[in-house]
Amino acid sequence: MTYFLGTLGNVRLRRNNENALSTSVSDADVTSILNRIGFEGAIDNLLTGDRVTISTDDPRGLLFFDVSAWIDGVSAVQQRISVFINVNVAGGLRFFRNFSDAVNNNRAAELQVASFVGDPISVTVDVTNFRTNVLGSVSNYEFNTDRESLDTTTLTDKFKRMYSAGLISGAGSIDCNFSYETSGIKETPLLMLQLIQRVDIGSQFDCLLSITDSENDPTVSDIYYEFTAMVTRSGIQVAAGDLITCRIDFVTTGEIRLVVGRPSGYVLKEDDDRIELNQDSLSFLLTEVED
Protein backbone atom coordinates (compact mmCIF):
# COMPACT_ATOMS: atom_id res chain seq x y z
CA MET A 1 0.00 0.00 0.00
CA THR A 2 1.22 3.51 -0.86
CA TYR A 3 1.06 6.21 1.83
CA PHE A 4 0.89 9.93 1.04
CA LEU A 5 2.57 11.88 3.82
CA GLY A 6 2.02 15.46 2.83
CA THR A 7 4.64 15.66 0.09
CA LEU A 8 2.24 16.18 -2.81
CA GLY A 9 -0.19 18.81 -1.51
CA ASN A 10 -0.31 22.56 -1.94
CA VAL A 11 -2.54 25.57 -1.39
CA ARG A 12 -3.87 27.58 -4.34
CA LEU A 13 -5.62 30.92 -4.04
CA ARG A 14 -7.65 33.18 -6.27
CA ARG A 15 -8.24 36.77 -5.22
CA ASN A 16 -11.90 37.62 -4.81
CA ASN A 17 -14.20 40.08 -3.10
CA GLU A 18 -17.72 39.96 -1.72
CA ASN A 19 -18.63 43.62 -2.12
CA ALA A 20 -17.89 46.38 -4.58
CA LEU A 21 -16.25 49.63 -3.52
CA SER A 22 -18.30 52.71 -4.38
CA THR A 23 -16.41 55.98 -4.42
CA SER A 24 -15.74 59.02 -6.59
CA VAL A 25 -12.76 60.50 -8.42
CA SER A 26 -12.21 64.24 -8.68
CA ASP A 27 -9.57 66.16 -10.58
CA ALA A 28 -7.77 66.74 -7.26
CA ASP A 29 -7.33 62.96 -6.94
CA VAL A 30 -5.31 62.78 -10.17
CA THR A 31 -1.53 63.26 -9.87
CA SER A 32 -0.25 63.58 -13.43
CA ILE A 33 3.43 63.91 -12.45
CA LEU A 34 3.47 60.46 -10.76
CA ASN A 35 0.73 59.14 -13.06
CA ARG A 36 -1.32 58.02 -10.07
CA ILE A 37 -4.92 58.32 -8.93
CA GLY A 38 -5.99 58.24 -5.28
CA PHE A 39 -9.53 57.94 -3.98
CA GLU A 40 -11.27 57.24 -0.70
CA GLY A 41 -11.13 53.60 0.35
CA ALA A 42 -8.25 52.57 -1.91
CA ILE A 43 -5.61 52.16 0.79
CA ASP A 44 -7.94 50.08 2.99
CA ASN A 45 -9.25 47.73 0.31
CA LEU A 46 -6.96 47.38 -2.71
CA LEU A 47 -3.68 45.47 -2.93
CA THR A 48 -0.84 45.53 -5.43
CA GLY A 49 -1.54 42.90 -8.06
CA ASP A 50 -5.33 43.10 -7.81
CA ARG A 51 -7.21 43.01 -11.08
CA VAL A 52 -9.98 45.57 -10.77
CA THR A 53 -12.88 46.57 -12.95
CA ILE A 54 -13.65 50.30 -12.72
CA SER A 55 -17.03 51.36 -14.07
CA THR A 56 -19.26 54.43 -14.02
CA ASP A 57 -22.76 55.45 -15.04
CA ASP A 58 -21.63 59.04 -15.58
CA PRO A 59 -22.32 60.00 -19.23
CA ARG A 60 -18.87 61.62 -19.34
CA GLY A 61 -17.22 58.22 -18.84
CA LEU A 62 -13.85 57.59 -17.18
CA LEU A 63 -12.32 60.97 -17.99
CA PHE A 64 -9.42 60.43 -15.59
CA PHE A 65 -7.90 57.89 -18.01
CA ASP A 66 -6.07 59.26 -21.03
CA VAL A 67 -7.61 58.27 -24.38
CA SER A 68 -4.54 56.07 -25.02
CA ALA A 69 -5.87 53.75 -22.28
CA TRP A 70 -9.34 53.45 -23.78
CA ILE A 71 -10.30 50.20 -25.44
CA ASP A 72 -13.56 51.36 -27.00
CA GLY A 73 -12.00 53.90 -29.34
CA VAL A 74 -11.34 57.60 -28.98
CA SER A 75 -14.78 58.56 -30.27
CA ALA A 76 -16.61 56.34 -27.75
CA VAL A 77 -17.30 57.11 -24.09
CA GLN A 78 -15.23 54.74 -21.93
CA GLN A 79 -17.43 53.74 -18.99
CA ARG A 80 -15.72 50.51 -17.95
CA ILE A 81 -12.12 49.30 -17.84
CA SER A 82 -10.38 46.21 -16.41
CA VAL A 83 -6.80 46.78 -15.22
CA PHE A 84 -4.17 45.57 -12.78
CA ILE A 85 -3.08 48.01 -10.08
CA ASN A 86 0.02 49.00 -8.17
CA VAL A 87 -0.71 50.61 -4.79
CA ASN A 88 1.79 52.80 -2.97
CA VAL A 89 1.94 53.45 0.78
CA ALA A 90 -0.42 56.42 0.48
CA GLY A 91 -3.06 54.52 -1.48
CA GLY A 92 -2.14 56.02 -4.86
CA LEU A 93 -2.89 53.73 -7.81
CA ARG A 94 -1.05 53.09 -11.05
CA PHE A 95 -2.72 51.00 -13.74
CA PHE A 96 -1.32 48.26 -15.99
CA ARG A 97 -2.50 45.72 -18.56
CA ASN A 98 -0.93 42.67 -16.85
CA PHE A 99 -0.07 41.37 -13.40
CA SER A 100 3.70 41.26 -13.82
CA ASP A 101 3.98 44.93 -14.77
CA ALA A 102 1.71 45.92 -11.88
CA VAL A 103 3.60 44.12 -9.10
CA ASN A 104 6.96 45.26 -10.47
CA ASN A 105 5.72 48.85 -10.96
CA ASN A 106 6.99 48.84 -14.55
CA ARG A 107 6.74 52.54 -15.43
CA ALA A 108 7.27 51.82 -19.12
CA ALA A 109 4.00 49.86 -19.28
CA GLU A 110 1.74 52.03 -17.11
CA LEU A 111 -1.53 53.40 -18.44
CA GLN A 112 -1.69 57.18 -18.64
CA VAL A 113 -4.08 59.14 -16.41
CA ALA A 114 -5.44 62.57 -17.24
CA SER A 115 -6.72 65.65 -15.46
CA PHE A 116 -10.29 66.71 -16.18
CA VAL A 117 -12.67 69.53 -15.40
CA GLY A 118 -16.06 69.40 -13.80
CA ASP A 119 -17.71 67.53 -10.94
CA PRO A 120 -16.27 64.32 -9.43
CA ILE A 121 -17.06 61.10 -11.29
CA SER A 122 -18.82 58.40 -9.27
CA VAL A 123 -17.26 54.96 -9.86
CA THR A 124 -17.65 51.37 -8.74
CA VAL A 125 -14.51 49.29 -8.18
CA ASP A 126 -14.69 45.47 -8.27
CA VAL A 127 -11.80 43.10 -7.58
CA THR A 128 -12.39 40.56 -10.34
CA ASN A 129 -11.48 36.87 -10.22
CA PHE A 130 -7.99 36.10 -11.39
CA ARG A 131 -6.14 32.86 -12.09
CA THR A 132 -5.48 30.45 -9.26
CA ASN A 133 -1.92 30.79 -7.92
CA VAL A 134 0.04 28.52 -5.60
CA LEU A 135 0.67 30.06 -2.17
CA GLY A 136 4.38 29.96 -1.39
CA SER A 137 6.23 29.13 1.86
CA VAL A 138 3.40 26.99 3.29
CA SER A 139 4.52 24.64 6.07
CA ASN A 140 1.14 23.02 6.70
CA TYR A 141 -2.59 23.54 6.50
CA GLU A 142 -5.61 22.17 8.37
CA PHE A 143 -9.19 21.97 7.11
CA ASN A 144 -12.22 20.65 8.98
CA THR A 145 -15.79 20.17 7.78
CA ASP A 146 -18.77 19.97 10.11
CA ARG A 147 -22.37 18.96 9.55
CA GLU A 148 -24.68 20.97 11.76
CA SER A 149 -27.50 19.16 13.53
CA LEU A 150 -31.04 20.46 13.07
CA ASP A 151 -33.94 20.19 15.48
CA THR A 152 -36.71 18.46 13.51
CA THR A 153 -39.07 17.64 16.40
CA THR A 154 -41.66 20.24 15.36
CA LEU A 155 -41.57 19.46 11.64
CA THR A 156 -43.79 17.10 9.69
CA ASP A 157 -42.39 13.82 8.41
CA LYS A 158 -41.95 15.30 4.94
CA PHE A 159 -39.80 18.16 6.17
CA LYS A 160 -37.91 15.91 8.57
CA ARG A 161 -36.72 13.84 5.64
CA MET A 162 -35.79 16.99 3.72
CA TYR A 163 -33.83 18.75 6.44
CA SER A 164 -32.50 16.04 8.74
CA ALA A 165 -29.21 15.89 6.80
CA GLY A 166 -28.20 19.29 8.18
CA LEU A 167 -25.83 21.87 6.70
CA ILE A 168 -22.12 21.49 5.99
CA SER A 169 -19.69 24.20 7.06
CA GLY A 170 -15.92 24.33 7.00
CA ALA A 171 -13.05 26.07 8.76
CA GLY A 172 -9.30 25.74 8.81
CA SER A 173 -5.93 27.41 9.02
CA ILE A 174 -2.78 27.81 6.95
CA ASP A 175 0.71 28.09 8.47
CA CYS A 176 3.48 29.78 6.46
CA ASN A 177 6.99 31.06 6.78
CA PHE A 178 6.63 34.81 6.30
CA SER A 179 7.73 36.13 2.93
CA TYR A 180 6.93 39.25 0.93
CA GLU A 181 8.63 38.56 -2.41
CA THR A 182 8.98 35.45 -4.50
CA SER A 183 9.75 34.33 -8.03
CA GLY A 184 7.73 32.14 -10.34
CA ILE A 185 3.93 32.13 -10.16
CA LYS A 186 3.47 31.88 -6.39
CA GLU A 187 1.50 34.24 -4.20
CA THR A 188 3.23 35.34 -1.01
CA PRO A 189 2.10 34.92 2.61
CA LEU A 190 2.07 38.71 2.81
CA LEU A 191 -1.07 38.63 0.67
CA MET A 192 -2.88 36.50 3.26
CA LEU A 193 -2.02 38.97 5.99
CA GLN A 194 -3.22 41.83 3.79
CA LEU A 195 -6.56 40.22 2.93
CA ILE A 196 -7.95 40.69 6.43
CA GLN A 197 -7.24 44.42 6.10
CA ARG A 198 -9.84 44.85 3.35
CA VAL A 199 -12.29 47.04 5.24
CA ASP A 200 -15.19 47.53 2.83
CA ILE A 201 -14.97 44.74 0.25
CA GLY A 202 -14.20 41.92 2.69
CA SER A 203 -11.46 39.32 3.16
CA GLN A 204 -12.94 36.71 0.84
CA PHE A 205 -10.86 34.47 -1.44
CA ASP A 206 -11.30 31.31 -3.50
CA CYS A 207 -9.21 28.40 -2.25
CA LEU A 208 -8.09 25.03 -3.56
CA LEU A 209 -6.45 22.74 -0.98
CA SER A 210 -4.61 19.98 -2.83
CA ILE A 211 -4.16 16.68 -0.99
CA THR A 212 -2.39 15.03 -3.91
CA ASP A 213 -1.19 16.82 -7.04
CA SER A 214 -0.40 15.10 -10.34
CA GLU A 215 1.71 18.09 -11.36
CA ASN A 216 4.20 17.07 -8.67
CA ASP A 217 3.80 13.32 -9.22
CA PRO A 218 2.22 12.14 -12.51
CA THR A 219 1.49 8.72 -10.99
CA VAL A 220 -1.18 10.06 -8.61
CA SER A 221 -4.63 11.53 -9.17
CA ASP A 222 -5.57 15.10 -8.25
CA ILE A 223 -7.59 15.16 -5.03
CA TYR A 224 -8.51 18.51 -3.55
CA TYR A 225 -11.02 20.59 -1.61
CA GLU A 226 -12.45 23.62 -3.44
CA PHE A 227 -14.42 26.40 -1.76
CA THR A 228 -14.77 30.12 -1.15
CA ALA A 229 -13.57 31.32 2.25
CA MET A 230 -13.09 34.42 4.35
CA VAL A 231 -10.09 35.25 6.53
CA THR A 232 -11.26 35.55 10.13
CA ARG A 233 -7.95 35.90 11.95
CA SER A 234 -4.30 36.29 11.08
CA GLY A 235 -1.29 36.18 13.36
CA ILE A 236 2.46 36.44 13.09
CA GLN A 237 5.18 35.09 15.37
CA VAL A 238 8.61 36.67 15.61
CA ALA A 239 11.25 34.90 17.71
CA ALA A 240 14.92 35.81 18.12
CA GLY A 241 17.13 33.64 15.93
CA ASP A 242 14.21 31.88 14.25
CA LEU A 243 12.14 32.22 11.10
CA ILE A 244 9.17 34.57 11.15
CA THR A 245 5.99 32.53 10.78
CA CYS A 246 2.37 33.48 10.23
CA ARG A 247 -0.95 31.73 10.64
CA ILE A 248 -4.19 32.48 8.82
CA ASP A 249 -7.56 31.20 10.05
CA PHE A 250 -10.53 31.07 7.69
CA VAL A 251 -14.15 29.90 7.43
CA THR A 252 -15.97 28.81 4.30
CA THR A 253 -18.76 30.98 2.94
CA GLY A 254 -20.36 28.70 0.36
CA GLU A 255 -20.30 25.25 -1.20
CA ILE A 256 -17.52 22.84 -0.20
CA ARG A 257 -16.46 20.32 -2.84
CA LEU A 258 -14.12 17.35 -2.42
CA VAL A 259 -13.01 16.62 -5.98
CA VAL A 260 -11.05 13.83 -7.63
CA GLY A 261 -9.83 15.08 -11.02
CA ARG A 262 -8.19 18.03 -12.72
CA PRO A 263 -8.40 21.31 -10.81
CA SER A 264 -10.46 24.09 -12.34
CA GLY A 265 -8.35 26.66 -14.20
CA TYR A 266 -6.82 24.07 -16.51
CA VAL A 267 -7.86 22.55 -19.82
CA LEU A 268 -6.50 19.31 -21.26
CA LYS A 269 -4.61 18.99 -24.52
CA GLU A 270 -4.70 15.82 -26.60
CA ASP A 271 -1.39 14.68 -25.13
CA ASP A 272 -2.93 14.92 -21.60
CA ASP A 273 -0.74 17.90 -20.69
CA ARG A 274 -2.22 21.03 -19.09
CA ILE A 275 -2.54 24.60 -20.30
CA GLU A 276 -3.22 27.33 -17.77
CA LEU A 277 -6.24 29.33 -18.91
CA ASN A 278 -4.87 32.78 -18.09
CA GLN A 279 -1.47 33.39 -19.65
CA ASP A 280 -0.62 36.60 -17.78
CA SER A 281 2.88 36.43 -16.36
CA LEU A 282 3.23 36.21 -12.57
CA SER A 283 6.99 36.62 -12.30
CA PHE A 284 7.18 38.47 -8.99
CA LEU A 285 4.96 39.71 -6.19
CA LEU A 286 6.81 42.66 -4.66
CA THR A 287 6.06 45.47 -2.28
CA GLU A 288 6.88 48.95 -3.52
CA VAL A 289 9.91 50.58 -1.91
CA GLU A 290 10.26 53.52 -4.28
CA ASP A 291 7.64 55.46 -6.18
C-alpha positions as CSV (number, residue, x, y, z in Angstrom):
1,M,0.0,0.0,0.0
2,T,1.2,3.5,-0.9
3,Y,1.1,6.2,1.8
4,F,0.9,9.9,1.0
5,L,2.6,11.9,3.8
6,G,2.0,15.5,2.8
7,T,4.6,15.7,0.1
8,L,2.2,16.2,-2.8
9,G,-0.2,18.8,-1.5
10,N,-0.3,22.6,-1.9
11,V,-2.5,25.6,-1.4
12,R,-3.9,27.6,-4.3
13,L,-5.6,30.9,-4.0
14,R,-7.6,33.2,-6.3
15,R,-8.2,36.8,-5.2
16,N,-11.9,37.6,-4.8
17,N,-14.2,40.1,-3.1
18,E,-17.7,40.0,-1.7
19,N,-18.6,43.6,-2.1
20,A,-17.9,46.4,-4.6
21,L,-16.2,49.6,-3.5
22,S,-18.3,52.7,-4.4
23,T,-16.4,56.0,-4.4
24,S,-15.7,59.0,-6.6
25,V,-12.8,60.5,-8.4
26,S,-12.2,64.2,-8.7
27,D,-9.6,66.2,-10.6
28,A,-7.8,66.7,-7.3
29,D,-7.3,63.0,-6.9
30,V,-5.3,62.8,-10.2
31,T,-1.5,63.3,-9.9
32,S,-0.2,63.6,-13.4
33,I,3.4,63.9,-12.4
34,L,3.5,60.5,-10.8
35,N,0.7,59.1,-13.1
36,R,-1.3,58.0,-10.1
37,I,-4.9,58.3,-8.9
38,G,-6.0,58.2,-5.3
39,F,-9.5,57.9,-4.0
40,E,-11.3,57.2,-0.7
41,G,-11.1,53.6,0.3
42,A,-8.3,52.6,-1.9
43,I,-5.6,52.2,0.8
44,D,-7.9,50.1,3.0
45,N,-9.2,47.7,0.3
46,L,-7.0,47.4,-2.7
47,L,-3.7,45.5,-2.9
48,T,-0.8,45.5,-5.4
49,G,-1.5,42.9,-8.1
50,D,-5.3,43.1,-7.8
51,R,-7.2,43.0,-11.1
52,V,-10.0,45.6,-10.8
53,T,-12.9,46.6,-13.0
54,I,-13.6,50.3,-12.7
55,S,-17.0,51.4,-14.1
56,T,-19.3,54.4,-14.0
57,D,-22.8,55.5,-15.0
58,D,-21.6,59.0,-15.6
59,P,-22.3,60.0,-19.2
60,R,-18.9,61.6,-19.3
61,G,-17.2,58.2,-18.8
62,L,-13.8,57.6,-17.2
63,L,-12.3,61.0,-18.0
64,F,-9.4,60.4,-15.6
65,F,-7.9,57.9,-18.0
66,D,-6.1,59.3,-21.0
67,V,-7.6,58.3,-24.4
68,S,-4.5,56.1,-25.0
69,A,-5.9,53.8,-22.3
70,W,-9.3,53.4,-23.8
71,I,-10.3,50.2,-25.4
72,D,-13.6,51.4,-27.0
73,G,-12.0,53.9,-29.3
74,V,-11.3,57.6,-29.0
75,S,-14.8,58.6,-30.3
76,A,-16.6,56.3,-27.7
77,V,-17.3,57.1,-24.1
78,Q,-15.2,54.7,-21.9
79,Q,-17.4,53.7,-19.0
80,R,-15.7,50.5,-18.0
81,I,-12.1,49.3,-17.8
82,S,-10.4,46.2,-16.4
83,V,-6.8,46.8,-15.2
84,F,-4.2,45.6,-12.8
85,I,-3.1,48.0,-10.1
86,N,0.0,49.0,-8.2
87,V,-0.7,50.6,-4.8
88,N,1.8,52.8,-3.0
89,V,1.9,53.4,0.8
90,A,-0.4,56.4,0.5
91,G,-3.1,54.5,-1.5
92,G,-2.1,56.0,-4.9
93,L,-2.9,53.7,-7.8
94,R,-1.1,53.1,-11.1
95,F,-2.7,51.0,-13.7
96,F,-1.3,48.3,-16.0
97,R,-2.5,45.7,-18.6
98,N,-0.9,42.7,-16.9
99,F,-0.1,41.4,-13.4
100,S,3.7,41.3,-13.8
101,D,4.0,44.9,-14.8
102,A,1.7,45.9,-11.9
103,V,3.6,44.1,-9.1
104,N,7.0,45.3,-10.5
105,N,5.7,48.9,-11.0
106,N,7.0,48.8,-14.6
107,R,6.7,52.5,-15.4
108,A,7.3,51.8,-19.1
109,A,4.0,49.9,-19.3
110,E,1.7,52.0,-17.1
111,L,-1.5,53.4,-18.4
112,Q,-1.7,57.2,-18.6
113,V,-4.1,59.1,-16.4
114,A,-5.4,62.6,-17.2
115,S,-6.7,65.6,-15.5
116,F,-10.3,66.7,-16.2
117,V,-12.7,69.5,-15.4
118,G,-16.1,69.4,-13.8
119,D,-17.7,67.5,-10.9
120,P,-16.3,64.3,-9.4
121,I,-17.1,61.1,-11.3
122,S,-18.8,58.4,-9.3
123,V,-17.3,55.0,-9.9
124,T,-17.6,51.4,-8.7
125,V,-14.5,49.3,-8.2
126,D,-14.7,45.5,-8.3
127,V,-11.8,43.1,-7.6
128,T,-12.4,40.6,-10.3
129,N,-11.5,36.9,-10.2
130,F,-8.0,36.1,-11.4
131,R,-6.1,32.9,-12.1
132,T,-5.5,30.4,-9.3
133,N,-1.9,30.8,-7.9
134,V,0.0,28.5,-5.6
135,L,0.7,30.1,-2.2
136,G,4.4,30.0,-1.4
137,S,6.2,29.1,1.9
138,V,3.4,27.0,3.3
139,S,4.5,24.6,6.1
140,N,1.1,23.0,6.7
141,Y,-2.6,23.5,6.5
142,E,-5.6,22.2,8.4
143,F,-9.2,22.0,7.1
144,N,-12.2,20.6,9.0
145,T,-15.8,20.2,7.8
146,D,-18.8,20.0,10.1
147,R,-22.4,19.0,9.5
148,E,-24.7,21.0,11.8
149,S,-27.5,19.2,13.5
150,L,-31.0,20.5,13.1
151,D,-33.9,20.2,15.5
152,T,-36.7,18.5,13.5
153,T,-39.1,17.6,16.4
154,T,-41.7,20.2,15.4
155,L,-41.6,19.5,11.6
156,T,-43.8,17.1,9.7
157,D,-42.4,13.8,8.4
158,K,-42.0,15.3,4.9
159,F,-39.8,18.2,6.2
160,K,-37.9,15.9,8.6
161,R,-36.7,13.8,5.6
162,M,-35.8,17.0,3.7
163,Y,-33.8,18.8,6.4
164,S,-32.5,16.0,8.7
165,A,-29.2,15.9,6.8
166,G,-28.2,19.3,8.2
167,L,-25.8,21.9,6.7
168,I,-22.1,21.5,6.0
169,S,-19.7,24.2,7.1
170,G,-15.9,24.3,7.0
171,A,-13.0,26.1,8.8
172,G,-9.3,25.7,8.8
173,S,-5.9,27.4,9.0
174,I,-2.8,27.8,6.9
175,D,0.7,28.1,8.5
176,C,3.5,29.8,6.5
177,N,7.0,31.1,6.8
178,F,6.6,34.8,6.3
179,S,7.7,36.1,2.9
180,Y,6.9,39.2,0.9
181,E,8.6,38.6,-2.4
182,T,9.0,35.5,-4.5
183,S,9.7,34.3,-8.0
184,G,7.7,32.1,-10.3
185,I,3.9,32.1,-10.2
186,K,3.5,31.9,-6.4
187,E,1.5,34.2,-4.2
188,T,3.2,35.3,-1.0
189,P,2.1,34.9,2.6
190,L,2.1,38.7,2.8
191,L,-1.1,38.6,0.7
192,M,-2.9,36.5,3.3
193,L,-2.0,39.0,6.0
194,Q,-3.2,41.8,3.8
195,L,-6.6,40.2,2.9
196,I,-8.0,40.7,6.4
197,Q,-7.2,44.4,6.1
198,R,-9.8,44.8,3.3
199,V,-12.3,47.0,5.2
200,D,-15.2,47.5,2.8
201,I,-15.0,44.7,0.3
202,G,-14.2,41.9,2.7
203,S,-11.5,39.3,3.2
204,Q,-12.9,36.7,0.8
205,F,-10.9,34.5,-1.4
206,D,-11.3,31.3,-3.5
207,C,-9.2,28.4,-2.2
208,L,-8.1,25.0,-3.6
209,L,-6.4,22.7,-1.0
210,S,-4.6,20.0,-2.8
211,I,-4.2,16.7,-1.0
212,T,-2.4,15.0,-3.9
213,D,-1.2,16.8,-7.0
214,S,-0.4,15.1,-10.3
215,E,1.7,18.1,-11.4
216,N,4.2,17.1,-8.7
217,D,3.8,13.3,-9.2
218,P,2.2,12.1,-12.5
219,T,1.5,8.7,-11.0
220,V,-1.2,10.1,-8.6
221,S,-4.6,11.5,-9.2
222,D,-5.6,15.1,-8.2
223,I,-7.6,15.2,-5.0
224,Y,-8.5,18.5,-3.6
225,Y,-11.0,20.6,-1.6
226,E,-12.4,23.6,-3.4
227,F,-14.4,26.4,-1.8
228,T,-14.8,30.1,-1.1
229,A,-13.6,31.3,2.2
230,M,-13.1,34.4,4.3
231,V,-10.1,35.3,6.5
232,T,-11.3,35.6,10.1
233,R,-8.0,35.9,12.0
234,S,-4.3,36.3,11.1
235,G,-1.3,36.2,13.4
236,I,2.5,36.4,13.1
237,Q,5.2,35.1,15.4
238,V,8.6,36.7,15.6
239,A,11.2,34.9,17.7
240,A,14.9,35.8,18.1
241,G,17.1,33.6,15.9
242,D,14.2,31.9,14.2
243,L,12.1,32.2,11.1
244,I,9.2,34.6,11.2
245,T,6.0,32.5,10.8
246,C,2.4,33.5,10.2
247,R,-1.0,31.7,10.6
248,I,-4.2,32.5,8.8
249,D,-7.6,31.2,10.1
250,F,-10.5,31.1,7.7
251,V,-14.1,29.9,7.4
252,T,-16.0,28.8,4.3
253,T,-18.8,31.0,2.9
254,G,-20.4,28.7,0.4
255,E,-20.3,25.3,-1.2
256,I,-17.5,22.8,-0.2
257,R,-16.5,20.3,-2.8
258,L,-14.1,17.3,-2.4
259,V,-13.0,16.6,-6.0
260,V,-11.1,13.8,-7.6
261,G,-9.8,15.1,-11.0
262,R,-8.2,18.0,-12.7
263,P,-8.4,21.3,-10.8
264,S,-10.5,24.1,-12.3
265,G,-8.3,26.7,-14.2
266,Y,-6.8,24.1,-16.5
267,V,-7.9,22.5,-19.8
268,L,-6.5,19.3,-21.3
269,K,-4.6,19.0,-24.5
270,E,-4.7,15.8,-26.6
271,D,-1.4,14.7,-25.1
272,D,-2.9,14.9,-21.6
273,D,-0.7,17.9,-20.7
274,R,-2.2,21.0,-19.1
275,I,-2.5,24.6,-20.3
276,E,-3.2,27.3,-17.8
277,L,-6.2,29.3,-18.9
278,N,-4.9,32.8,-18.1
279,Q,-1.5,33.4,-19.6
280,D,-0.6,36.6,-17.8
281,S,2.9,36.4,-16.4
282,L,3.2,36.2,-12.6
283,S,7.0,36.6,-12.3
284,F,7.2,38.5,-9.0
285,L,5.0,39.7,-6.2
286,L,6.8,42.7,-4.7
287,T,6.1,45.5,-2.3
288,E,6.9,48.9,-3.5
289,V,9.9,50.6,-1.9
290,E,10.3,53.5,-4.3
291,D,7.6,55.5,-6.2
